[in-house]
Amino acid sequence: MNKTTFAILTLLFNNLGIPCFIQGNAKSGILRIVLNFVTCGIIGFINFIMGIILAIEIFKMTDEEFEEKKGTLTKGIPA
């Protein structure tokens, strides 16, 4: 998946854990979905804001930096 597509999906669907599923970390993606429901959307809102920040960082990266950090981009985001 290219950098632009991943950044757009992160921007739109980070609260649903889609970037985690794309990177092969299904456990974290499922945990985000469950915590989103359990906390009545509070964690989802936080993940949405963090997704905006992460998408901006991805857009700033070069293609080489993106390929280097590909598997670890969603680390540090709640759930």
N, C-alpha and C positions, 0 to 999 in steps of 0.2 A: 504494500500500500504506500502511496506516495505521501509526502509531507503535507501537502495542501488538503487532501482528503481526510487525513487523520486529524489535522487541526480543526477542520470544519465539524467533523463528527464529535470531537472533544468539546468544542464550543456548544454544540446543540444537545448532546446526549451524555455528558459526563455524569449528571446526577443519576442516570440509569445504569451506569457502569459499562457502557458500550466500549470505551477505550480499553478497559481491562480485558474484556472478551477478545478484542482485536489483538491484544498483545499476548494472549494465551493464558491469562490469569483468571480463569472462570470463577475460582473461589472468591476472589476479591470482588468481582462483578456481582455475584449472587449476594454477597454480604452487603454491598451498597444498596441493592434493591430491597433486601429485608430491613436494613436499618432505616431506609427511607420510609417504609410503611410503619415500622415500630415507633419512630419518632415523629410521626405525622408530618413528614416533609421537612423537618428542621435540618437533618443531615443532607437531604436532597438539595436544599437551598444553599447550604455551605458548599457542597460539591459543585453546584452550578456556578457559583462565584469563583471557586478554584479552577473550574474548567475554562472560564473566560481568561483567567490569568495564564493558565497553561497553554491555551490556544495562542495567545499573544506571544508567549515565549517560543512556541513551535514555529510561528510565522517568522520570527526573527532569526531562527537557526539557519545555518547553511545545510545543504543536503547531506554533507559529510557528517556534520554534528548530529543531525537527525538519525542517520543510520547507526552512529556510534551509541546513542542514548536510547535507541528504539524500545528496548525491553524494560526500561526503568523510568519511563516518563510519568507514570501515574503514582509513583511512590511518594508518600508524604501527604497524599490527599486522604481525608477521612474515609475509613472503611477500605 
